[in-house]
Amino acid sequence: MPFQVESMDSSWRQRVDRGRITAELQTILGKGALLHHEVDLLVYEADALVTEKSRPDWVALPATTAEVAEVVKLCDREGIPFVPRGAGTGLSGGCMAEAGGVLLSTARMDALLDVDAVNRVAVVQPGLVNLWLSRATTPQGLYYAPDPASQQACTLGGNVATNAGGPHCLKYGVTTNHVLGVVLVTPDGQVMQIGGRTLDSPGYDLLGLVVGSEGTFGVITEIVVRLLPAPETVRTMLAVFDHLDDASRTVSAIIAAGILPAALEMLDRLTIQAVEPYANVGLPLDADAALLIELDGPLAGIDSAAARIRGIAAAHDAREVRDAKDEAERALLWKARKSAFGAYGRLASGTHVMDGVVPRTKILEALRRIAAIADKHGLRVANVFHAGDGNLHPNILFDAENPDEHRRALAASHEILEMCIEVGGAISGEHGVGLEKRDFMPRLFAEADLELMNRVRMVFNPRGLCNPGKVFPNGRGCGEISHHFAAEGAWI
Ligand SMILES: Cc1cc2nc3c(=O)[nH]c(=O)nc-3n(C[C@H](O)[C@H](O)[C@H](O)COP(=O)(O)OP(=O)(O)OC[C@H]3O[C@@H](n4cnc5c(N)ncnc54)[C@H](O)[C@@H]3O)c2cc1C
């Protein structure tokens, strides 16, 4: 029997006195920090994976760790599911309250608590927006490196929970490389300090477990992050190609030459056609692909690295390679790249934003196979992605009003994930598993691997009340309960 765990359903509602819980939550949270009317809850029924929806029963907006702990204790006592939520920009349904219950929003916990410029460390509340941290530390010559394309909206709590990546993670590493400690409210309401302000702490690496646990280990209420000194200089280049294959080969050739750009992003033809009319950065609409390449570091050496990149791109028949002439042009190029998902709205009413990862040397094969899969289903797919680390984002365009097209888009997305696994990659490079990809986990992991992961989760979240139904394949509807844990009365 394949590994499956049963997802909690909403039957808990039958044994809970709704009015009493509302009153208790109101007492804990104070005035204006609890939403429970149907119309207010509508906003919280989905994250950026808008095809999956489920409404929570309450949205709690705590302001402190103590309030989070009180809400969690109430949920634990009453057997009510609860789901941590940052900005809701997740693309895997990770903060969707599938079984209802309390959505614990960190929107009010957005303070920058401390900046220690000498030790290059900041302490933040989880609801702080990613970009705000770098903006706030710019005067000290510091910044926070992981920069998801959603950084204008997504929160550091969500970033830690999903181990978010971003364009500059090619050189600097993903979120886990920049987190030193967290305060975690465990699913029984205990407050734990994990890690701290130093680079390492003795004992098991619990911090490593919590980062990327997708809200299934508890609620993160404080985060200690590393800050980096702003680079002395930054060079941003745009290389335009008539053939996608040439752009893909250029990516591998740059890395093979021993150059490590800060970012190496690819936009394909459809993406160019979506973003250019909006961003006006001079991307030729008839080009097949563009590479956005950024170098940073000491002034010495940057010119020669840029010249080498120009040479490599020319050797792969780049039509044009140009440098951003000033900070304004650089910002515009990044705006174009980071607005791509939204810009697809110009091309189709529905976009299925995908996330998969393949070995860098397989990008070319993967792109060809993605195009073939899309063709087979009579759909268009636009690609914009972190090419330098093989993290693909094939975005399937469809007519949102047409159920058959939507069905085909989902079928195509499944085939694309299968393909990522076949070429030696994985089903997520950064967006996480959430509920979107949970049924793909057995394709990637052996049963024993999943059992072990599930056991780890049970240590943190033994009753399964915290973000139920995420990450693990879902047996709901099949009547199959997790081998060992259902007997103990645990919901997964
Ligand atoms: C336009 C766009 C571009 C994107 N680009 C990138 C990208 O480049 N790289 C990337 O990695 N992702 C990207 N994403 C996906 C998304 O922005 C990230 O996954 C981000 O980290 C989610 O942060 P959030 O605050 O919105 O979290 P949410 O969506 O609210 O939650 C995400 C997950 O984190 C959990 N969670 C949130 N806060 C907490 C907390 N305090 N404690 C415990 N668990 C918590 C939730 O339960 C959920 O499982 C993009 C999304 C969009 C819409």
The ligand as a Tripos MOL2 file, in Angstrom:
@<TRIPOS>MOLECULE
LIG
   53    58     1     0     0
SMALL
NO_CHARGES

@<TRIPOS>ATOM
      1 C1          4.5730   36.7800   -7.7550 C.3       1 LIG1
      2 C2          5.1750   35.7220   -6.8530 C.ar      1 LIG1
      3 C3          6.5280   35.4720   -6.9350 C.ar      1 LIG1
      4 C4          7.1280   34.5060   -6.0980 C.ar      1 LIG1
      5 N1          8.4630   34.2920   -6.1680 N.ar      1 LIG1
      6 C5          9.0510   33.4310   -5.3230 C.ar      1 LIG1
      7 C6         10.4610   33.2320   -5.3470 C.ar      1 LIG1
      8 O1         11.1930   33.8380   -6.1200 O.2       1 LIG1
      9 N2         10.9880   32.3480   -4.4600 N.ar      1 LIG1
     10 C7         10.1950   31.6640   -3.5680 C.ar      1 LIG1
     11 O2         10.7240   30.8780   -2.7790 O.2       1 LIG1
     12 N3          8.8650   31.8320   -3.5420 N.ar      1 LIG1
     13 C8          8.2720   32.6960   -4.3740 C.ar      1 LIG1
     14 N4          6.9130   32.8740   -4.3270 N.ar      1 LIG1
     15 C9          6.1000   32.1000   -3.3680 C.3       1 LIG1
     16 C10         5.8940   32.7990   -1.9920 C.3       1 LIG1
     17 O3          6.0070   34.1950   -2.1180 O.3       1 LIG1
     18 C11         6.9080   32.2680   -0.9660 C.3       1 LIG1
     19 O4          6.6410   30.9000   -0.7160 O.3       1 LIG1
     20 C12         6.8940   33.0350    0.3590 C.3       1 LIG1
     21 O5          7.9340   32.5450    1.1700 O.3       1 LIG1
     22 C13         5.5770   32.9220    1.1170 C.3       1 LIG1
     23 O6          5.5630   33.9140    2.1300 O.3       1 LIG1
     24 P1          4.1670   34.4120    2.7560 P.3       1 LIG1
     25 O7          4.4600   35.3700    3.8230 O.co2     1 LIG1
     26 O8          3.2660   34.8920    1.6800 O.co2     1 LIG1
     27 O9          3.6480   33.0400    3.3660 O.3       1 LIG1
     28 P2          2.2150   32.3640    3.2520 P.3       1 LIG1
     29 O10         1.8390   32.1550    1.8350 O.co2     1 LIG1
     30 O11         1.2600   33.0990    4.0930 O.co2     1 LIG1
     31 O12         2.5310   30.9480    3.9220 O.3       1 LIG1
     32 C14         3.4050   30.0520    3.2940 C.3       1 LIG1
     33 C15         3.6410   28.8600    4.2300 C.3       1 LIG1
     34 O13         4.3430   29.3050    5.3630 O.3       1 LIG1
     35 C16         3.6150   29.0120    6.5480 C.3       1 LIG1
     36 N5          3.8360   30.1320    7.4600 N.ar      1 LIG1
     37 C17         3.6860   31.4490    7.2010 C.ar      1 LIG1
     38 N6          4.0330   32.1710    8.2750 N.ar      1 LIG1
     39 C18         4.3980   31.3040    9.2350 C.ar      1 LIG1
     40 C19         4.8440   31.4350   10.5810 C.ar      1 LIG1
     41 N7          4.9770   32.6240   11.1660 N.pl3     1 LIG1
     42 N8          5.1290   30.3160   11.2720 N.ar      1 LIG1
     43 C20         5.0120   29.0990   10.7170 C.ar      1 LIG1
     44 N9          4.5970   28.9200    9.4480 N.ar      1 LIG1
     45 C21         4.2990   30.0060    8.7140 C.ar      1 LIG1
     46 C22         2.1810   28.8290    6.1030 C.3       1 LIG1
     47 O14         1.4660   27.9750    6.9680 O.3       1 LIG1
     48 C23         2.3710   28.2160    4.7400 C.3       1 LIG1
     49 O15         2.5820   26.8330    4.8630 O.3       1 LIG1
     50 C24         6.3070   33.7970   -5.1800 C.ar      1 LIG1
     51 C25         4.9280   34.0650   -5.1060 C.ar      1 LIG1
     52 C26         4.3770   35.0100   -5.9270 C.ar      1 LIG1
     53 C27         2.8950   35.2800   -5.8160 C.3       1 LIG1
@<TRIPOS>BOND
     1     1     2 1
     2     2     3 ar
     3     2    52 ar
     4     3     4 ar
     5     4     5 ar
     6     4    50 ar
     7     5     6 ar
     8     6     7 ar
     9     6    13 1
    10     7     8 2
    11     7     9 ar
    12     9    10 ar
    13    10    11 2
    14    10    12 ar
    15    12    13 ar
    16    13    14 ar
    17    14    15 1
    18    14    50 ar
    19    15    16 1
    20    16    17 1
    21    16    18 1
    22    18    19 1
    23    18    20 1
    24    20    21 1
    25    20    22 1
    26    22    23 1
    27    23    24 1
    28    24    25 2
    29    24    26 1
    30    24    27 1
    31    27    28 1
    32    28    29 2
    33    28    30 1
    34    28    31 1
    35    31    32 1
    36    32    33 1
    37    33    34 1
    38    33    48 1
    39    34    35 1
    40    35    36 1
    41    35    46 1
    42    36    37 ar
    43    36    45 ar
    44    37    38 ar
    45    38    39 ar
    46    39    40 ar
    47    39    45 ar
    48    40    41 1
    49    40    42 ar
    50    42    43 ar
    51    43    44 ar
    52    44    45 ar
    53    46    47 1
    54    46    48 1
    55    48    49 1
    56    50    51 ar
    57    51    52 ar
    58    52    53 1
@<TRIPOS>SUBSTRUCTURE
     1 LIG1         1 GROUP 0 **** ****
